[in-house]
Amino acid sequence: MKCENCTKKECSKKQKNDDAQSTSVDVLSPNDDFEEKNEFFTLANAKILLSDCLACDSCMTSEEGARVFQQNQKEFFRILNLNKKCDTSKHKVLAVSICPQSLPYFAAKFSLSVNDAAKRLCGFLKSLGVHYVFDTTIAADFSILESQREFVQRYQRRSQEEHALPMFASACPGWIRYAERVLTNLVTPHICTAKSPQQIMGSLVKGYFARQQNLSPEKIFHVVVAPCYDKKLEALREDFYTALYNSQEVDCVLTSGEIVQIMEQKNVSMKDVTEVAVDSLFGEIKEGDVVRHDGKRSDGYLEHIFKHAAKELFGVDVEEITYKALKNKDFQEVTLEKDGETVLRFAAAYGFRNIQNMVLKLKKGKFLYHFVEVLACPGGCLNGKGQTQTEDGKPDKALLSQMEDVYAAIPVRLPEANVYVQKMYQDWLEGMDSRKVQETLHTKYSAVNQTASNLDIKW
């Protein structure tokens, strides 16, 4: 994500001269398997700079840069090629999980309905050799439900615990990295501990699904298709690594744009691909029509948590949420009044200008909000830089507008209404209040103090 209307200097922990901003770094070379010419050898040379997202300057180390470099199309194709060789002991089960905010991109770009886009994308990936294609909406269900419960608990403890409120959403990896590496202890105790949908999906695929298929987690290579580049960094977090299996929950993240580059390399149009129903985590059952959560351009944490808290804490059923735009359209407020008193005050803060203003108020002790849905991309997740930039790096406003229309038209399903989620809480997670829920669906965010070098990596 490019920091909106601010310079790198403003976004970074340390000050530095402008002429040092384009320093490059040597990274690990691609896997030697690519010396062998095969049908997956020729790849698009995507010109992506990590300075285009939050992972710049003090937010990223050289080691991380080298590891992120490996999260590209070549690593994906390395596994596909590995599976074509005779040594079956080295074969991997290749699973791809698609974020809900990526599907409108494919629908808008190829003039398809969102349901057709999902099936054709599934068909294309399986034509390459992918075994399973999943929709991550179920992971967002878990993330939202856990966030709802945590907010109510924090609200009830607010007088006993200094950092109980405000609570900040934890789904955006750009915001999390900025909070941990730049804002540190001022903010980290306030971040919701629920994992993001991406990482919960990692737990579902390498935990629940692996067990259902009698597979060891390291035998699964799990790829996530996401709107933004910072999801690549999120996948590398140490807390999302299982030492027992030497396995990350998510092995590789490809942006929506990188998938289109693969299509272009293979001269494939989405409209020519055979439709294939998207898989579910539950045996032979296939996914039905695409659904989404409340929220205009994201997974709707604000709306779901607000309605849940209004009901649980104050006995108020909120049917429709009214947003009040403040300084700009990317900073909006939602309030609940009861008996003439404002009892809940939520906000949505998108883009780094709004995040920085929010943090300034927190520092001054003038913070009025109980919960803030924080997203680093202006406009929210649909505007992730992995799918809304033109070739010259500028935002594709026309495409974004189409994507917003597509997303808004997708039917909404409440997380509570997903019968599979309720079943998994009981059968797999041993109840909603179990230790396994905490271990599987939650993590901890804390300040990270380290020196990092400035990076620009060309993919």
N, C-alpha and C positions, 0 to 999 in steps of 0.2 A: 504494500500500500504506500502510495506517495503521500507524505504528510501534507495535508491541504493547507495552503496559504501560510506555510511556515518553512523555514529553512532547516537543513540538517542540523545546523548549529543550535537551533532552538530545541530540536527533538533529542539531542544527544546529551549524555551526562557530562562529557568534557568538552571544553572549548577547543577549537582548532582553526587553522587558516583555511581559507577557501581552496587554495591551490593543492591541498592534500586530499581533497574530497574524491578524487578519481583514482586513488591508489589501487592497484590490482594485486591479486595474490595468486600464487601457484597452488593448484589444487590437485588432488589425486587424479591420475589418468583413468580413463574408462577401463572396464574389465577386459582382460586379454582375450576373452572369448570373441570379442568383436573383430579380432584380426581375421577370423574366419568369414569369408564371404558367404552370405546366405540371404534369404528373402527379406530378413529384417535388418540388413546391414545399413542400407542407405537411410539416413534419418534427417529430418529437418534440423538445421542449426538455429535453434531459437535464440534470438538475441534478447536475453532477459538479464537485467541488472538487479542485483539484490539491493542496490540503492533505491530501486523503485518501490520497495516495501519498507516496513519499519525496521527490518533486520539490517541496519546500517550502523556504522561507527561503533559506539560503545555497547551496542546490543548484541554483538556477535563475535565469536572467537574464530581464529584460523581453523581450529579443529572442527568446529561446527560448519564452517564454510566448506571444508573438504567433504564432510558427510552429507551436507545438503546437495553438493554437486552430484553426488551419486543418485539422488532422487530425481531421475529424469527418464526420458523414454528409453534410453539405452539399457538401464537396469531392468525395466519392464520387459524389453525384448530379450535380454539375457536369460530371463526365466523362461520365456516362450521358446527360445532356442534350446535351452537345457532340456525342456520337456520333449523335444523332437529327437533327442539322442537315445541310444539304446540302453544306457545305464539307468534303469528304472529306480534304482536306490537313491538317485539324486533328483528325481522328478519332484515337482512341487504342485500342490493343488492351488490354482491361481484364482483368487476371488477379488472382484472389483466392487466397491461400494460407492454409490453415486449420491452426492449431496443434493437435497431438494432445490437449492438455489442454482445448481448447474443445469437442471433440466430446462428451465425457461430460456436459457441461452441457446441450447440446441434447437428448441422449438422455434424461437424467433429467427435464428440465423438461417434455418432451412425451411421456414414457412410451414411448419407442421403443428398439429395439436400437441399438447404436452404429453398425452398418452401415447401418441404415435412416436414422438421423439424418444420416450423412454424405451419402447419396444425396439425401435430401430437401432438405438445406441446399444442396447443389449445384444441385438443380432450382430452388429459390427464387432463388438468385443469378443463374442463367442466365435466369430469367423476367424479371429486371430489366434484362438486357442485358449481363451479364458474359460474356466469351468463354471463359475458361478458369478452372477451379477445381482447385487442387492441394492435396495433403496435404504438410505440411512434415516428415514423418517421415524422408524421404530426406536432408533438410538436417541433421537431428539425427544421422543415421548418420555423416555427414562430421564433424560437430562432435565426436562421441564418439570416433571413430577418431583424429582429430588430437589430442584431449586425452589419449588413452591413450599415444600415441607421445611426446608432450611430457613426460608424467609420467615415463616410463621414462628419457628423456634427462636430465631434471632430477635424478632419483635417482642416476644414474650420475655426474653432475657435482657432487654435493652437497658433496664435500670440497674442490673447487676453486672453486666459486662461492658466495658468501655468501648470495645470495637465491634459490638454486636450490630450496630447500625451506623451508617448506611451499609447496605449490601450491594456490591457491584456484580454484574453478570460475569460469567467466566467462559463464555462460549467463543470469544474472539481471541485467537492466538497473538495477533498483533498487539492488542490492548494488554494481554497478560504479560507479554515479554517487556513491553514498555513499563508496566507497573513493577515487575520484579527487578528489572535492571536499572531503571532510572528513578522511579518514584519510591521504591523500596518500602520501608516499614510504615510510611505514611498511609499507604494504600493496601498493601498485601493482606493485613488481617481482615479487611472488609470484603475481600473477594469470596464469592460463593465457592464452596468446595466441590460442587458437582462437576464432574468431567464434562467436557464439550461433547456434542453429538459424535464428532469424528472419533474421539478416543473411547467413548462408550461402544461405538460400533466395533472398534478394535477388540474390546473385551468380549463382545457378543460373538464375533467371528472366531477369535482364537480361544475363547472359553466355551461358551454354550454350543456354537455350531461345531467346533472341533470335537467336542465330546459326543455330540449327536452322530457325527460321522466316524467315530472311533479313530480320530486322527490326532497325532501329537501336534501341538501348535506350530512347531518349527517346520512342519511339513506343508504349512499353508503360507503362501506368499500373498499378502493382503495389500491391495492398492486402493486408494481413495481418490475419486475425481472431485475436485473442489474448485470454488471460484477464485481463490487467492493463493499467493505464493507462501504466505506465512504458515499455512497449514503444513508445509514441508518441515518447517522448524518445529512445529508442535509435535509431529510424529517422532522426533528425535529425543524428546524429553526423557530423562533418566527414570522418572516415575512411571513411564509407560513401557518399561522394559522388564521382561521376566527372565531372571538369571538362570532359573532351573531349565528353561528351554532355549536359552540364548536367543531370545526372540522379542522383537518390538511388537506392540499391538497393531501398529500400522507400519508396513515395510517400505512403502513408497507412496508419495502423493503426486498426482499429475493434475495440472489445472485443466479446465474445460478447453482452453485454447490449445493446450498441448495435444489433447485428443483430436482436435480438428486438424492440427498439423500432421498427425499420423494418417488421418483420412486423406489429406492432400498428397502425402507421400505415396500412398497406395492408390491414388486416383479413384477414390471411392466417394460417392455422394450419399448422404443419409437417405435420400429419396429412393435410391436403388437397392438399399439393404433390406433383407428379409426381416420382417417383424418377429421377435421372439419375446415371449412373456418373461418379465423380470422374476428372478427367484426369490423365495423367502427363506428364512432361517429354519423353517419347520418342514423338513422332509420334502415330499413331492408337491406341496402346496405352492401355487404361484401367486404373485402379487396381483391385485385387481387394479382399478383406476388409481392414478396418482392423487394423493391428498396432501394437504399442508396444514400448518398450524396458524392460529391467529397471528397477525403481524403483517405489515405492508411489504417489507423487503427482507425479512429475516425469520428466524424460528419463533418469534413472538413471545419472548420471555416476559416482557413487560405486561402484555395483555393477560397472559395466563396466570402469572403470579399475582397481578392486581386483583383479578376476579376471584382467585382462590383465597387471597388474604381478606378481601372484603367479606366473603362468606364465612370463613373460619373464625376471624377475629371479631367481626361486627354484625354477623348475621344478615348481611346485605347481599342480595342477588344483583349483580351488575350485568345487564344484558348487552349494552353497547358502551364502548369506551369513547370518551370525548377528549381529543388531543388539543392542547393549547400551544401553538407555536410561540416561542419566546423571541430570542434575538435572530434566529434564522430557522429555516425549515428542518434543519438537522438537530435542533435542540427543542424538544417538545415536553410538555408537562401534562400529567394526569393526576387528578386529585379526587378524593372521596370525602364528602362531608356528611356528618351525622350530628343531629341536634345543634346545628349552627357552628360546628367545630370541624376543622380539617383534620381528619384522623389518618389518612394515607396521602402521601405526596410522592409520586413516582416521576421519573424523567427518562427520556431516551436521548442519549448524547452520541452522535455519529460524527466521525472526522476529528482530526487532532486539534483543530482550533477549539472545538467545543470541549474536548477532553481536557485541554490545558486550562480553559476557563473554569471548568468544574473542579479541577485539582486546586486551583488558586483559591477558590471559595472554601474548599476543605481545609487548606492551610490557615486561612484567616478565621476559621471557626464559624463561618457563616453558611454552613451547608444545611439546607432545609429538607433534603430528600431522604426517604427511607430506602428506596431502591433506585438504581440507575442501570438501564440496559445500555452498555457501552460497546460500541463497534468502531473499529479504527477507520473503516472505509466510509467516506461521505456517502450518504444515501443507503448505507447498509450493505448486507452480504451480496445482493444482486450486483452491486457495483464493484465486486472484487476485481482487482487488476489482472487476474488471470483469464478474464473473459470479456471485459468491456473496453479494452484499449485497442485503438487502431494500430496499424503497423508502425506508424511514426510515434507511437506512445501517447497519443492524445485520447481522451475519453470519447467513446462512440455513443453520443447522446441519443441518437435515433434508435440504435439497437437497445439501449438501456430502457428507453420508453416502451418499446415493444415487449421487452422482458417483464417489465412491471405490469403491463396489461395481462400478459400470459399468467404471471404468478397470482395476480388478484383474482383471476377466474377459476383457479384450482379450488375445489371444495375443501372446507375446513373440517378436520376431525379432532376432537378433544383427546388429549393423551389418556385421560381417564376412560375413554370409550374403547380403547384398544384391548380386546380380550386376551390377546397373546401376551401383552405386557403384564397384565394381572396374573396370568398363569405362570409366567416366568418368575415373577416375584415369589410365588409360592413354591414352585417346583425346583427352580434353579438357585434362587437367591435366599431361600430359607426364610421368607417373610420380609416385610417392609422395614422392620426395625433390627434386622440381623447384622451381625458383624460382617457377613459376606457382602451385604449391600454397601457398607462403608468401604470395604476393600476393593470392590469391583466398580462401583459407580462414582467414587469420590477420590479426590487427591488433595494435596495441600500446596498452596502457593506462598512463597516466601522470598524475601529479598536476596538477590544474588549480587555479590560484590566481586568483580573481576575486571581485569584489563582486557580489552578486546581491540583488535586491529580493524581499521576501516577496510571494507571489502567491496569490490565490484566483481562479480563472477559472471562471465558469459557462458551460457549453457550451450 
